[in-house]
Amino acid sequence: MQKNVSKMIIMSFPDGERKESDDRVEVLVNPDNYTVKSKIKYSEQQAAGTTGKMPKFDRIEPHKMSFDLLFDSTGVINEVEDSSNGIEPALEHFKKVVFEYKGNEHRPRFLTIYWGKLKFDCCLETLDITYKLFRSDGLPLRAVAKAGFIGAVEDTKRVAEEDASSPDLTHVREVKDGDTLPMMAFRIYGDPSYYIEVARANGLNDFRNLETGQEIVFPPLKD
């Protein structure tokens, strides 16, 4: 397991259990930023002729992550020029790591992205490569890869995580930076309105000012 790596690393695995990596790639330059997209799916079924109604929770779709990666062989970035082969060797290795078919899975690779404290289990979803700079004979010397990844958690681990969030059990959660009580209640119960019961159970008089690191008890729902 990688911890607090200063350069982003993408590790490749033959299956969803991710027990042993068989390849990896370290980026040339860390991305300037990355985007994480979350989506909650609601059922939109509604009887004909009726007005709007309360949306019914269906599922939380896998998180998605996207960022740009720079490939450069001019020597400007790392002072190591490789104008003879250009960026193709580095690009081919990157593509081999992130989506090469291998083994009996007959599907693209399972990946884990590490950077600082970030750890994201995923699979590649999209890859767009824009070539930016060329040698006089057309050899590419610089490119930007726009990569999109979709969260992919092995089934047994996913089920365990879902069981761990069951609203029928008592949970203790640590407040993270930016958390609100309604947000935390939604994660456990699927309904932010339960924050009132949570505040009462924890004796919180001012639930709007949670402290980072504070532990909150989430009692089981009562029928």
Secondary structure, 3 states (H helix, E strand, C coil): CCCCEEEEEEEEECCCCCCCCCEEEECCCCCCCCEEEEEEEEECCCCCCCCCCCCEEEEEEEEEEEEEEEEECCCCCCCCCCCCCCCHHHHHHHHHHHHCCCCCCCCCCEEEEEEECEEEEEEEEEEEEEEEEECCCCCEEEEEEEEEEEECCCHHHHHHHHHHCCCCCCEEEECCCCCCHHHHHHHHHCCHHHHHHHHHHCCCCCCCCCCCCCEEEECCCCC
